[in-house]
């Protein structure tokens, strides 16, 4: 039981004394960067899906139209 108390005290001590928490403005800036990066990645994935996507009976992608004209 003593080891558990010691562990909990050390965890609390580390969280309040050793961890440096970001300021509100740093947190907002980081969230904005994550938002922009997520939007860029989602647009890239959408473009790849739109270009190369093959669906039965639906949009076949740009390559699907090229293959249709070739074949």
N, C-alpha and C positions, 0 to 999 in steps of 0.2 A: 504494500500500500504506500510505503514511503517513496518508492521509485515512481509511482504514478503521480504523486503530488509534486515531486521534483521535476518530472517531465512537464507537467502543466505549468508550473512556475516559469520554467525556462522558455517554454513556447510563448507565454504571455510577455515575458521580458523581451524576447527577441522581436515580437510584433510591435511593441510600443517603444522600444529603445534603439533597436538596430536597423529596422526597416525604414527606408526613406520613402514616404508616400508622395505621389505627385500632387502638385498644386492643381486647383480647379482649372486654370488656364492651360496647363500642360495636359491635363486630361482631355480637355476640349480639343486641343490641337491634335492629340493622338487619335481621338475618335474621328475627327475630320479626315485625317490621313487614311484611316482604315475605311471610311465611307467611300472616299475617292478611289482607292485601290480596289475595293469590292465592285464598284461600278465599272471600272475599266475591265476587270477580269470577266464580269458578267457580259459586257458588250462583246468582248473577244470570243467567249464561248458561244454566244448567240450568233455571231458572224460565222463561226466555223460550222455550227449546226445548220444555219440557213444555207451556207454554201455547199456543204458536203452531205447534208441530210438526205436520207432515202427513206421515204414512207410509202407504203403500199397504197396506191390509189390517190395519193396526195402530192404534195410538193416533193420533188426528187432532187432538189438542189440544182445549182448551176451545172455541176458535172452531169447530172441526170439529163438536162436539156442538151448538153454537148454530145453525150452518148446517144441520145435519140436521133440527132442529126447525122452522126457518123454511122450508126448501125441501121 
